[in-house]
């Protein structure tokens, strides 16, 4: 039982680390966090008990833990802010500004089918351009507050 709690804590911490860095909008979804980390822990334990090598158990658990979490809206906005507007603001202001823009750009993201490999699709360039324009317009209207 203690071993399972340790594994759960390990998977939960790994998930939280990813969410903090790339999916801050999901950090408040405790049900998602708990269920996903529990499923990963169960998958790891099941794979291990079935005799799989540890690295394969980790791969199986990671597949479940990070499913659907490869394309990040926040990372995309953060990249745009850094590349296109970074010279306009202090480095410490880039992340908070990107977080603000994330909620304001949701309607743009809704127009795209965002799958794990979306960043490598032709549509990504359109999304990048559309987001850049929306952020530029917002800055023009509101400044860098």
C-alpha atoms as one frame of an Amber mdcrd trajectory, in Angstrom:
protein
   0.000   0.000   0.000   2.794   2.454   0.876   4.544   1.586  -2.383   1.388
   2.492  -4.339   1.116   5.826  -2.482   4.753   6.580  -3.319   4.149   5.751
  -6.977   1.008   7.858  -7.001   2.898  10.745  -5.452   5.659  10.328  -8.015
   3.249  10.373 -10.951   1.223  13.194  -9.468   4.347  15.290  -8.979   5.480
  14.640 -12.558   2.069  15.613 -13.869   1.941  18.736 -11.726   5.390  19.739
 -12.969   4.232  19.524 -16.577   0.974  21.339 -15.859   2.770  24.142 -14.037
   5.167  24.638 -16.946   2.930  24.112 -19.973  -0.734  23.706 -18.990  -1.391
  26.202 -16.178  -5.074  26.269 -17.120  -5.367  22.641 -15.923  -3.759  23.153
 -12.504  -7.098  23.739 -10.790  -8.631  20.536 -12.167  -7.944  18.300  -9.168
 -10.151  15.516 -10.522  -8.118  15.361 -13.743  -4.832  15.416 -11.810  -5.870
  12.722  -9.346  -7.463  10.422 -11.917  -4.646  10.735 -14.442  -1.889  10.143
 -11.877  -3.806   7.197 -10.385  -4.288   5.632 -13.825  -0.561   6.032 -14.569
   0.374   4.467 -11.224  -1.995   1.556 -11.844  -0.616   1.059 -15.349   2.949
   1.062 -14.064   2.122  -1.449 -11.341   0.212  -3.686 -13.752   3.028  -3.626
 -16.298   5.593  -4.359 -13.607   3.588  -7.259 -12.188   3.234  -8.630 -15.720
   7.019  -8.896 -15.862   7.874  -5.938 -18.069  11.262  -4.248 -17.646  11.184
  -1.031 -15.613  11.841   1.228 -18.616   8.826  -0.276 -20.420   6.683   0.152
 -17.317   7.722   3.816 -17.259   6.869   4.232 -20.950   3.428   2.721 -20.430
   2.754   4.943 -17.434   4.044   8.038 -19.261   1.768   7.345 -22.202  -1.219
   7.459 -19.855   0.082  10.290 -17.686   0.795  12.658 -20.561  -1.884  11.603
 -23.046  -3.286  14.672 -24.773  -0.689  16.916 -23.148   1.839  17.296 -25.936
   0.504  20.420 -27.631   0.310  23.306 -25.193  -1.724  26.438 -25.834   0.286
  28.211 -23.170   3.647  27.192 -24.663   2.458  28.466 -28.024   1.449  31.846
 -26.623   4.618  32.049 -24.527   6.710  31.364 -27.651   4.868  34.077 -29.577
   5.236  36.596 -26.781   8.959  35.843 -26.471   9.672  35.901 -30.188   7.385
  38.698 -31.323   6.956  40.962 -28.285   9.744  40.006 -25.889  11.733  43.143
 -26.623   8.793  45.245 -25.401   8.758  43.874 -21.858  10.941  42.769 -19.016
  11.816  39.082 -18.913   9.967  38.658 -15.588   6.781  40.021 -17.172   6.648
  37.585 -20.095   5.106  34.617 -18.254   2.381  36.622 -16.442   1.533  38.421
 -19.677   1.383  35.085 -21.544  -0.989  33.713 -18.897  -3.238  36.732 -19.379
  -3.201  36.255 -23.147  -4.039  32.555 -22.804  -7.555  33.269 -21.574  -8.034
  36.035 -24.140  -7.017  33.758 -27.032  -9.273  30.795 -26.236 -11.707  31.703
 -29.015  -8.868  31.540 -31.550  -7.734  28.132 -30.311 -11.338  26.908 -30.556
 -11.121  27.250 -34.348  -8.423  24.588 -34.585  -8.350  20.851 -33.961  -5.508
  20.729 -31.429  -4.013  17.261 -31.378  -0.686  16.230 -29.888   1.292  16.809
 -33.088  -0.509  20.017 -34.093   2.701  22.077 -33.781   4.067  20.115 -36.743
   1.050  20.654 -38.985   0.493  23.201 -41.732  -2.308  24.752 -39.702   0.100
  25.724 -36.940   1.459  28.589 -39.049  -2.065  29.976 -39.426  -2.662  29.687
 -35.698   0.668  31.382 -34.961  -0.177  34.276 -37.280  -3.695  34.660 -35.912
  -2.497  34.625 -32.298   0.293  37.098 -33.063  -2.233  39.482 -34.602  -4.641
  39.153 -31.691  -1.885  39.804 -29.151  -0.613  42.806 -31.138  -4.125  44.272
 -31.252  -4.568  43.685 -27.515  -1.245  45.404 -26.755  -2.198  48.318 -29.020
  -5.512  48.760 -27.184  -4.413  48.024 -23.620  -0.651  48.385 -23.449   1.518
  45.924 -21.587  -0.422  45.963 -18.325
